[in-house]
Amino acid sequence: MKESICAVETLAKLIVKQPHATLGQVLPTLGNFIKIHPRQVDSWRDIWGYTSDRPGVRHGAPESDTGPVTSQEALHMLVTCSSFVTYLLERAANAKISLA
């Protein structure tokens, strides 16, 4: 799960040219660089918050009140993040943004 959300974070940072920021910091400005609906940005802010709050995702403590991270959660994040990375790549290409 960590690697999935980190892929989204890395690509978003490349798009907005802020390599030292976090996904939470670059999401508000993403719409200045690519065409993206504000609700999509809001939903990714929520997903980022989930990965920050859910023990065992981006930070230690694999067990919590909700139990360990499940394979279902991991698969959901993999597919969701993969889809968003593909979306961001296409939007960046349409905006002629160099990711190098």
N, C-alpha and C positions, 0 to 999 in steps of 0.2 A: 504494500500500500504506500509506503514511504516513497519508493522509487517512482510510482505512478504519479503522485501529486508533485514530486520534485521535477518530473518531466514537464508538467504544465507550468510550474514556476519558472524553470529555466527558459522555456520558449517565450513566455510572457516578458521576462526580463530582457531577452534579446530583442523582442519587438519594440519595447519602449526605451531601449538603450540604457538600462539601469542595472548593470551587472551585480551590484552589491545590495540591491533592494530585496525585499521579500515579495511573495505573491500578493499578500495583503496590501503592500505599499504600491504595487504597480497596477493592480486591478482598477482603481479609480481613474487612471489616465489611459487605460487601454483603448478606450473609444476615441481618443485623440489621434490614434495611429491606424486603427483598423475599423471597419464597419462592424459594430457589435451592438446588439440591443442592450439597453441598461439593465433589464431584468436578467439577462444572461450574466452580466457582471455581478449582479446581486446574488445570483444562485451560486456562482463560483466563490464569492466571498463567504457564503454559508458553508460550502464544501471545505474551503480552506479552514474555516473555524472548526468544523467537525474534525478535520485531521489534526488540528492543534489541540483540541479538547479531549479527543478520544484517546485514552491511555493505550500505548502500544502501537500507535500509528506513526507519528513523527517523533515522539518522545518515548522515554522508557516506560516502565510499569506495564507489562503486557496483560496484567489482570486488573480489573476494576470492578465497580459495583455492577456493571453490565456484563462482566465476564471477559474472557480473552477475545481478541480479535478473531473473527470467524473466517473460514474460507469463503463464505458467501459475501462477507464484507469486502474481502480482498479482491474477489472476482468483480464485484460491482465497481470498485474503485479502478481496477485495471481497465475495464471496458469504458467506463465513463471518462477517465483521463485520456485514454487512447483516442476516443472520439473527439474530445476537445482539442487535443494536440493536432489532430488532422484538420479540424475546423480552423484553428489558429494558423496553421501552415498555409492553408488555402487563402484565408483572408490576408495574410501578410504578402503572399504572392500577388494577389489582386491589387494590393496597395503598393506594390513594387518596393517592398521593404527588404533590404539585404540583411540576412541573418548571419553573415560571416563576421 
